[in-house]
Amino acid sequence: MRVSLIATVLNEGPAIGRLMDSVVAQTRPLDEVVIVDGGSTDDTVAVLRTYEDRLPLRVIVDEGADNISKGRNRAIAATTGDVIAVTDAGVRLAPDWLAELVAPFEGAGPPDVVGGFFRPDPQTTFEVAMGATVLPVEADIDPATFLPSSRSVAFRRTAWLRWPYPEWLDYCEDLIFDLGLRALGYRFAFVPQALAWFRPRSSLRAFWKQYWHYARGDGKADLWRKRHAIRYLTYLVAAPLLLLAGWLVHPLLWLLLPAGFAVYLWTPYRRLWPYLGALSPLDRLKALAWVPLIRVTGDLAKMGGYPVGWWWRLRHWGRPEVHWRDGMG
């Protein structure tokens, strides 16, 4: 079985070395590595070239690959592997990542898609809080319904040929890729030990931008209507009504707000708990204080991005890709 590793990059000069060093360190030898650069203006390509004598690496510069889906499709089209492993810039891979990820393809009753997992790789106290707030842990995952991130996934070339990455989407593209493959009957497996370490966003501004774009992608692709509706109802209806009820009926009703907020923060605080022991007392307080601010910032960013995506969807209603679910029959 021939295995190809692909990624797409753009202006990743400061971080690309971490990824490439972890690719070199893989315990399973790679048959080929294809990386598409979307037209970097920094030293990304130059750094990549330094790995050509250590890896079966091919670097393709394609300024037409102006989103991650185009870059991935361009990279996969240039490979020869039976199985395609995919990761992203901005991560570092555990040494046995590839070995664990492709092992199910070589066993009995092999799947078509294997999802690995990712864990936060924080460098600051803020990033510790960010990782706990936004990234799931293994205990949160139902393997039967897990939709792999393309930070850590492998699949058969034949599956990709039937359902490639959606080039009309600039965000949430891996969700549409997963959902399409599931709907077409391809079999998934979850291998949490195939780990990619992912550095969370390092500022609220970067996080806002990331989640605004994610939500815009949800709107463009018509994803998670119920989740977004609950968020709007909570912030714009339920919370104001409770405030009004506390004023008109009884002030004790206002206690429902902090109680509800505590429940809302339970999951990120549960994830944060194992990290607190490694922090100083002051940094523990900082991390605990960051969690609610990060949570609210993410919600507001999603509330801002989602209608923008839906407006794009309505303006492009006649385009066949907007109705992508029709292709899953």
N, C-alpha and C positions, 0 to 999 in steps of 0.2 A: 504494500500500500504506500503510495507516494503522497507525502504531506507537504502542502505549501502554506507558508505563513505570509499574511498580507497586512498592511496598514496604510493609512493615508495621513499625510502631515502637511502643516503649513506654519511656517515661522515658529518652529519648535527648537531652535538652536540651543537655548539654555537647558532644555530638559531631555532632548532626544538621546543624549549619551546614556542616561539612566536606563531607558528602554533597551537600547542596543546592547549595552553591557549585559543585561539580563537575558537577552536573546542568545548571545554568545555562550552564556553559562548554562544553557538548557542541557539536561541530561540525555534527552533523546536527540540524535542528530537531525538536523533539518535538511530536507531535500532541496528546498529553495525558499528564498525570502524575496518578496516583491513589495517595494514601498513606492507609492505614488506621492510626489510632492506637487501641491496645487499652485506652485509659483511663489515660493518663499522669497522674501527680500532680505533675509538674514543669512546666517551661515549654516542653515539646516542641511542643505545638500552637501556642502563641503564636509560637515561632520559625518554624514552618512557614508560618504565615499571612503572615509578612513577605516570602515569596517569591511570593505570589499575583499580584503585578504584574509579575513577571519570567518566569513560567512559566504554561502552561495547566494550572494545578494545582487539584486538588480534594482537600480533606482531609476524611476521614470519621472521626468519633469513634465507635467501637463497642466498648463494654466487654464485649460478648459474644464478641469476637474475642480469646479468652484464650490462644490459642497461635498460633504463626507460620503454621501451615497455614490456620487459620480466617481470619486477617488477610489472607493472600495470596488465598484464594478470594473473600473479600468484596471485595477491591480489584479483582480481575480481573472479577468479575461486574458491577462498576460501570463498566468500560471499554467502549469501542466499537471498539478496534483489531483488525485482522486478525492482527497479530503482537504478542505480549506480551513485553516485556523486564522482567526481574526483577533487583533488587539488594537489598541489606540496609543497614540503618543500621550505622554503624561502619566503612564503607568510604569511599574517595574514588575516583571514576572518572577514568580517563584521558580527555582531551578528545575523542578519537576512539573512545571505547568503544562508543557506540551505533552510529556509522557502521560500524565493523568488525563489530559483532555482527549487524546486520541485513543487511549486504551479501550474504551467501549466499542469502538469500530472494529476491533480485532477480536472481540469476544463472541459468545453465542448470542444469537438474536440481536445483532447490532442495530443501533438507532440510526437515524438520519441526521440528527442535530444533537450536539452535546453542549450544554451550557456549563461553563465554569463559574467561578464566583470571584468577587473582589472585596477587599477590605480597605478601610481608610489607612492612609500612610501620612499622618499629620506631622507637620514640622513646627507648629506653634500651638499655644493654648486655644486660640480661636479656631484653628483647624481641627483640634480634638473635639470641640463642641460642635463644629460643623459636621464632622463625620458621624457623630452620634445622632445628630438631628435628622440628617437626610439619607444616610446609607443604611440599608437593612443588614441584619446579622443572619446567620444561618437558621437560627430558631424562628425567624419571621417567614421563612420560605416554605411554601407547599410545592414539593417537587412536581406534582401532577399538573400544576398550572403555571409554573415558573416560566417567565419570558426572559431569556438570557440577554444580558447586555453584550454588545459587540466589543466591549473591552476584553471579553473572555468567552469565546464561542468557537465551535468548529462544526462544519457541516459538509455534506457530500456535494461535490460539484454539480451532480445531476439535479439536486434540489435547487441550487442557485440558478441553474439554467432555466428552470421553470418559473422561479419567482425571485428575480434579482432585487437588490436594494432599490427603493423608490427614489429616483433622481429628482422628482418634483418636490421632495421634502428636504429641508435643510436641518431640521431637528426631529426627534422622535422616529427617525428612519429605521432604527433597529426594532422598535415595537411593531411597525407595520410589516417588516421582514418576518419577524417571529409569528405574528398573527396570521399572515398569509400562508406560511409553511404549515402551521397547525391546521388551518382550515382545509388545506389540500391533502391532509392525511399523513404528513410526515411525522415520524416518531421522534420524540424528544427524550433525552436523559439529562439528569442533573448530577454534576460531579463537583461538589463544593471544595474538594481538595485541590482542584486546578485553580490556583489563586493568582490573581493580579492585584497588586497593591496600587491604590489610586489616591493621589493627593487631592483632598477637598479644596474648594475655592478658599482663597486666603483673605478675602475681604467681603463685607456686606455688599459693596458695589458690584463686585464680580459675581457674587451669588445672585443678586437681583437680576443682573443681565442674563445669567444662565437660566434661571427659572422663568423669566419673562419669555425667553425664546422657547423653552420647553412647552410652556402653556400655549404660545402662539402655534407651535407645531400640533398640539392637541386639537386646537380649533380648526386648523387647516385639514387635519385628517379625521375630524369628528370622533375623537377619542374621549373616553371617560366623562360622558355627559353628566352622569349621576354624581360623581365626585366633585365636579366643578359646581353643579347646582347646590350641593350641600354646603360648599364653602360660601357661596353667595348668600344662601339663606342664613347661615350662621352669623356672618358679619353684618349683613344688611337688614336682616329681619329679626332673628332670635335675640341677638344681643341688644338692639335698641328696644325691643318689646320688654325685655327683662328690666332694663333701666327705667322704662316708663311705668312698668308694674310696681317697681319698688317705690316710685314717687307717688303713684296714685293709690296703691293698695297697702303695702307695708314695706318698710326699709329692709326687713329681713330677706326679702326676695332678692336683694342685691347680692346676697351671699352665694346665690346659685352661679353667678358669673365666675368668681375665683374658683369655686368647686369644679365647674365645668372646664375651666382652663387647666386646673391641676390634672384632671383626667386626660385632657388633650396632650399634656406634656409628659405623661407617664412613660410612653414608649421611648422617647429620646433620653430621658433621665435613666431609664433601665439600661439602655445601651451605653450611656456615659459612665455608669458606675464602675466597670472594671478598669477604666483609665484613670480614675481619680487618685488611686494609690500611688501612681508615679508622678503626680503633680505636687508642687509646693502648696501649703495652705492657701496662699494668696491666689495662685493659679486655679486651685479648686473652686474658689469663690467666683473667679472670673469665668470659668467654664460653665458653672451653674447659672450665672447671670446671662451668658450669651445665648443659651438654649432658647428661652422664650422670644428673644429678639430675632434670632435666626428663623424661628418658626413663623412668626408674624410677617417678617420680611418676605419669606417664601410664599406665604399665602397671598399677600398683596401683589407680589410680582405675577403670580398666576392669575389673579383676578384682572390684572391689567393686560396680560398677554393673550388670554383666551378669546376675548371678543375681537381682538385684532385678527387672530387666525380665522375666526368665523367670518369676519367681513371679507377676508381674502377668499375664503371658500365660496361665499355667495357671489362674489364678482367673477369667479372662474367656474361657475356651476356647469357650464357647457363642456368643460374639459373632461375627458374620460377618466383621467387619473384621480380626479376628485371623488369619483364613485369607485374607488379601488376595491371595495368589497365585492363588486360584481365580478371581478376576476378570480374570486376564490371558489367559485362554484365548480 
